[in-house]
């Protein structure tokens, strides 16, 4: 197997770095190598210290290389940037008033036309996301081979700061890696956690990470809105630390060992021993009080998301509700808490087993979900395939044929 016969992804987050290496097996991305390690040099989801991030990335990359003896040269990586801006565009192209059979070249031209526009000098566009096409007045997903006078591409554009992109690229250099694709974190996760039916009905991916919270909203089959909020699981930890005058590490321990939400009569109160800063005395806190302390920042996150969804007039479009992901969603009773806050169907994300396979621990460990999603983003674009190609070998069949070239 050559370096071009497998795929590699890396999820660089505020609290952890996850690396996956996969090949194609039984028409799925099959994970053949994995590693996870602590993150460094990352704040609010963005690399701010290139040297520290480079060292942390190299440790995890070296670990996975030793395990599976595959050394990638290019890798797909995620980005979460508070300076994210997104928009939706559709600028149809006309075939000079004549009807013609749509070709691959026409589709590419329509995408390019819809993607055109000025970008702020301090920002860079990520890879264009194509939602659907308009063939004359009809919405289609695969227009090649159809006949039309006008063709449009409905695209979702996302741009992030140049600094975020540059720091990612520079952090990969010491590991002798290059970024193949840089993909918005919530878009990557959605690739393996949200099915097409949910996208058609309207769904919001809610990714509560350590440093930031990401959302991507899908309506009528495609993504229509994305945003990054400056609040995540670390806000919960800091709130505990402030409430009990304890260190961040001690607050994190309390959150992980005893943290939960949804205080009710079935949860019996008890005293929990903890350490305060600059004190050798024994200190105890109430479990019920800890739950209320934890709930407050989660409520703040929910309030921010609800206000933004309402301002975008998307709050009533989510018939499929919310799909929750991210390390901060691991806390006990999170699903029930969010259901109460949003008053909408809410469920913790699960991996689409039709797209990826591998060690069961990887497929059920939420820490790897973004990295798994980055792998799935390598699926060939169905709208660029000839109808007979898709029928004959499917998307993964097309990919395997490329390996033979």
C-alpha positions in Angstrom: 0.0 0.0 0.0 1.4 3.4 -1.0 1.1 6.7 0.8 -1.7 7.6 -1.5 -3.8 4.5 -0.8 -4.9 5.6 2.7 -6.5 8.6 4.4 -5.4 10.6 7.4 -7.2 13.1 9.6 -6.3 15.1 12.7 -8.7 16.8 15.1 -6.8 19.6 16.9 -9.0 20.8 19.8 -8.5 22.9 22.9 -8.1 19.8 25.2 -7.1 16.9 23.0 -5.5 15.9 19.6 -6.9 12.9 17.8 -5.3 11.3 14.7 -6.8 8.6 12.5 -5.4 6.7 9.5 -7.8 4.7 7.4 -8.2 2.9 4.1 -11.2 1.7 2.1 -12.6 -1.7 3.0 -16.1 -3.0 2.1 -17.0 0.4 0.7 -16.3 2.2 4.0 -13.5 4.2 5.5 -11.8 1.5 7.7 -9.7 2.9 10.6 -6.3 1.1 10.7 -4.5 3.4 13.1 -5.5 5.8 15.8 -3.9 7.8 18.6 -5.0 10.5 21.0 -3.0 12.9 23.2 -3.3 16.1 25.2 -3.4 19.4 23.3 -1.2 22.5 23.8 -1.0 25.9 22.3 -4.7 26.0 21.5 -7.1 28.5 22.9 -10.8 28.7 22.1 -10.4 26.1 19.4 -7.6 28.0 17.5 -3.9 27.4 17.5 -2.3 30.4 19.2 1.2 29.0 20.0 2.6 27.3 17.0 5.6 25.8 18.7 3.6 24.2 21.5 0.9 23.0 19.1 3.6 21.6 16.8 5.2 19.5 19.6 1.8 18.2 20.7 0.8 17.3 17.2 4.1 15.6 16.5 3.8 13.4 19.6 0.4 12.1 18.5 1.3 11.7 14.9 4.5 9.7 15.9 2.4 7.5 18.1 -0.1 6.6 15.4 2.7 6.0 12.8 4.4 3.5 15.1 1.1 1.7 15.6 0.1 1.1 12.0 3.4 1.8 10.1 1.7 4.3 7.8 3.3 7.8 7.4 0.9 10.2 5.7 2.2 13.2 3.8 -1.1 15.1 3.7 -3.8 15.2 6.3 -7.3 16.6 6.7 -7.7 18.9 9.6 -10.5 20.8 11.3 -10.8 24.5 12.3 -13.0 26.3 14.8 -12.6 30.1 14.6 -14.5 32.7 16.5 -14.0 35.0 13.4 -16.0 32.5 11.3 -18.4 34.1 8.8 -20.8 32.2 6.6 -23.3 32.9 3.8 -25.4 31.1 1.2 -25.3 32.0 -2.5 -26.9 30.9 -5.8 -25.9 32.7 -8.9 -27.3 30.7 -11.9 -25.6 30.5 -15.3 -27.5 30.7 -18.5 -26.8 28.7 -21.7 -27.7 31.7 -23.9 -31.4 30.9 -24.0 -30.8 27.4 -25.4 -31.4 24.1 -23.8 -28.5 21.7 -23.4 -27.4 18.6 -21.7 -25.6 19.5 -18.5 -22.0 18.3 -18.3 -19.5 18.0 -15.5 -17.9 21.2 -16.8 -21.2 23.1 -16.6 -21.6 21.9 -12.9 -18.1 23.1 -12.1 -18.8 26.5 -13.8 -22.0 26.9 -11.8 -20.3 26.2 -8.5 -17.5 28.7 -9.4 -20.0 31.3 -10.3 -22.0 30.9 -7.1 -18.7 30.9 -5.1 -17.5 34.2 -6.6 -17.3 37.3 -4.4 -15.0 39.4 -2.4 -13.4 38.1 0.8 -12.0 40.3 3.6 -8.2 40.7 3.3 -7.7 39.1 6.7 -9.8 36.1 5.9 -9.8 33.0 3.6 -12.6 30.9 2.3 -12.8 27.2 3.2 -13.8 24.6 0.7 -17.1 25.4 -0.9 -20.0 23.3 0.4 -22.5 22.5 -2.4 -26.0 21.9 -1.0 -28.1 21.5 -4.2 -28.6 22.6 -7.7 -31.4 24.5 -9.5 -32.1 23.1 -12.9 -34.3 25.7 -14.5 -36.9 26.0 -11.7 -36.4 22.5 -10.1 -34.1 21.6 -7.2 -31.8 18.7 -8.0 -28.9 16.9 -6.3 -27.2 15.5 -9.4 -27.8 17.5 -12.5 -25.3 15.9 -14.9 -27.1 14.4 -17.9 -30.2 16.6 -17.4 -31.4 19.1 -19.9 -31.9 22.8 -19.0 -31.6 26.4 -20.0 -30.4 27.7 -16.6 -28.2 26.0 -14.0 -27.5 27.2 -10.5 -25.5 25.9 -7.6 -26.8 26.5 -4.1 -23.6 26.8 -2.0 -22.6 27.5 1.6 -19.5 29.6 2.0 -17.5 29.8 5.2 -14.4 32.0 5.8 -12.0 32.1 8.7 -9.1 34.3 9.7 -5.8 34.0 7.8 -4.0 33.6 11.1 -6.0 30.5 12.0 -5.2 28.9 8.6 -1.5 29.9 8.7 -1.0 28.6 12.2 -2.5 25.3 11.3 -0.2 24.9 8.3 2.9 26.0 10.3 2.0 23.6 13.1 2.0 20.6 10.8 5.5 21.3 9.3 7.6 19.7 12.1 5.6 16.5 11.6 6.5 16.6 7.9 2.8 17.0 7.1 0.7 19.2 4.8 -2.9 20.1 5.1 -4.9 18.5 2.3 -8.2 20.0 3.4 -9.1 22.4 6.2 -12.7 21.8 7.2 -15.0 23.6 9.6 -15.2 21.4 12.7 -19.0 21.2 12.9 -19.2 20.4 9.1 -16.7 17.5 9.6 -18.6 16.0 12.5 -21.9 16.3 10.6 -20.5 14.1 7.8 -20.7 11.0 10.0 -23.3 12.0 12.7 -26.2 13.4 10.7 -28.1 11.5 8.0 -29.8 12.9 4.9 -33.3 12.5 6.3 -32.5 14.7 9.2 -30.9 17.3 6.9 -34.0 17.3 4.8 -36.3 17.8 7.9 -34.1 20.5 9.5 -31.5 19.7 12.2 -28.8 21.5 14.2 -25.5 20.0 15.1 -24.5 21.3 18.5 -20.8 20.7 19.3 -19.9 21.7 22.8 -16.1 21.4 23.0 -13.7 22.4 25.7 -13.0 25.9 24.4 -15.8 26.8 22.1 -19.3 25.7 21.0 -19.9 25.1 17.3 -23.2 24.9 15.5 -24.1 24.0 11.9 -27.8 24.1 10.8 -29.1 22.0 8.0 -32.5 22.8 6.3 -34.0 21.3 3.1 -31.0 19.0 2.7 -28.1 21.4 3.0 -26.2 23.5 5.5 -27.5 27.0 5.8 -25.8 28.5 8.8 -22.7 27.9 10.9 -21.2 29.8 13.9 -18.6 29.4 16.7 -19.4 30.7 20.2 -16.8 31.7 22.7 -18.0 29.3 25.4 -17.5 25.6 26.1 -16.7 23.0 28.7 -13.8 25.1 30.2 -16.3 27.7 31.1 -18.1 25.1 33.3 -14.8 24.2 35.0 -13.9 27.9 35.6 -17.3 28.4 37.1 -16.8 25.6 39.5 -13.3 26.9 40.4 -14.7 30.4 41.2 -17.6 29.1 43.1 -15.5 27.0 45.5 -12.1 28.9 45.4 -10.3 25.9 44.0 -7.8 25.3 41.2 -8.8 24.6 37.6 -7.5 21.0 37.8 -9.4 20.4 41.0 -12.6 21.9 39.5 -12.1 19.7 36.4 -11.8 16.6 38.7 -15.1 17.6 40.4 -16.8 18.0 37.1 -15.6 14.7 35.7 -16.1 12.6 38.8 -19.3 14.1 40.2 -20.7 16.4 37.5 -24.3 16.0 36.3 -27.3 18.0 35.4 -31.1 17.9 35.9 -31.4 18.1 39.7 -34.5 16.3 40.8 -35.8 14.4 43.8 -34.3 11.1 42.8 -30.7 12.4 43.2 -29.7 12.1 46.8 -27.6 14.9 48.2 -24.2 14.1 49.7 -21.0 15.9 50.7 -18.0 15.8 48.4 -14.5 16.5 49.7 -12.4 18.9 47.7 -9.2 21.1 48.0 -9.3 24.9 48.1 -6.4 27.1 47.0 -3.8 27.9 49.7 -5.7 25.9 52.3 -4.7 22.7 54.1 -8.1 22.3 55.9 -10.7 19.8 54.8 -13.5 21.3 52.7 -16.8 19.8 51.6 -19.4 20.8 49.1 -23.0 19.7 48.4 -23.7 17.6 45.4 -27.0 19.4 44.8 -25.2 22.8 44.9 -22.5 21.5 42.5 -25.2 20.5 40.0 -26.7 24.0 40.1 -23.2 25.5 39.7 -22.6 23.3 36.6 -26.0 24.0 35.1 -25.5 27.8 35.0 -22.8 28.0 32.2 -24.7 25.3 30.3 -27.8 27.5 30.4 -25.7 30.4 29.2 -24.5 28.3 26.2 -28.1 27.3 25.4 -29.3 30.9 25.6 -26.6 32.1 23.2 -27.5 29.3 20.7 -31.2 29.9 21.0 -30.9 33.6 20.4 -28.8 33.1 17.3 -31.1 30.5 15.9 -34.1 32.9 16.5 -32.3 35.9 14.9 -31.6 33.7 11.8 -35.2 32.6 11.8 -34.1 29.0 12.1 -35.6 28.1 15.5 -38.8 26.8 14.0 -37.1 24.9 11.1 -35.6 22.1 13.2 -38.1 19.3 12.9 -35.3 16.7 13.5 -34.2 18.7 16.5 -30.6 18.8 17.7 -27.7 16.3 17.5 -25.2 16.9 20.3 -21.5 16.2 20.2 -18.3 17.4 21.9 -16.5 16.5 25.1 -18.7 18.7 27.2 -21.7 16.7 26.1 -20.4 13.7 28.0 -21.7 15.0 31.3 -24.5 12.9 32.8 -28.1 13.9 31.9 -26.9 16.3 29.2 -29.3 15.1 26.7 -32.3 15.5 29.0 -31.1 18.9 30.1 -30.8 20.2 26.5 -34.2 18.7 25.6 -35.7 20.8 28.4 -33.8 23.9 27.4 -34.6 23.8 23.6 -37.9 22.1 23.8 -36.9 20.1 20.7 -35.9 16.5 20.0 -32.4 16.1 21.3 -30.0 13.2 21.0 -26.3 12.5 21.5 -24.5 11.8 18.2 -23.8 8.3 16.9 -21.5 7.3 14.1 -23.0 6.3 10.8 -21.7 2.7 10.4 -22.4 2.8 6.7 -19.5 5.2 6.2 -16.8 4.1 8.7 -15.7 0.9 10.4 -13.0 -0.1 12.7 -12.3 -0.8 16.4 -15.6 -0.5 18.3 -13.9 1.7 21.0 -13.1 4.3 18.3 -16.6 4.3 16.8 -18.2 4.8 20.2 -15.7 7.3 21.6 -17.0 10.8 21.1 -13.4 12.1 21.3 -12.8 10.6 17.8 -16.0 11.7 16.1 -14.6 14.9 14.5 -11.6 13.0 13.1 -13.9 10.3 11.8 -16.0 13.0 10.1 -12.9 14.4 8.5 -12.3 11.0 6.9 -15.8 10.9 5.6 -15.3 14.3 3.9 -13.1 12.4 1.4 -16.2 10.8 -0.1 -16.3 11.6 -3.8 -18.8 14.4 -4.8 -21.8 12.6 -6.1 -22.8 15.6 -8.2 -19.6 15.3 -10.2 -20.2 11.6 -11.1 -21.8 10.5 -14.3 -25.1 8.7 -13.6 -23.8 5.4 -14.9 -20.6 5.7 -12.7 -22.7 6.0 -9.6 -25.0 3.1 -10.6 -22.1 0.9 -11.6 -19.6 1.2 -8.7 -21.0 3.7 -6.2 -18.9 6.5 -4.8 -16.4 4.3 -3.0 -16.1 2.2 -6.1 -15.0 5.4 -7.9 -12.5 6.1 -5.2 -11.0 2.6 -5.4 -10.7 3.0 -9.2 -8.6 6.1 -8.6 -6.2 4.1 -6.4 -5.5 1.9 -9.4 -4.3 4.8 -11.6 
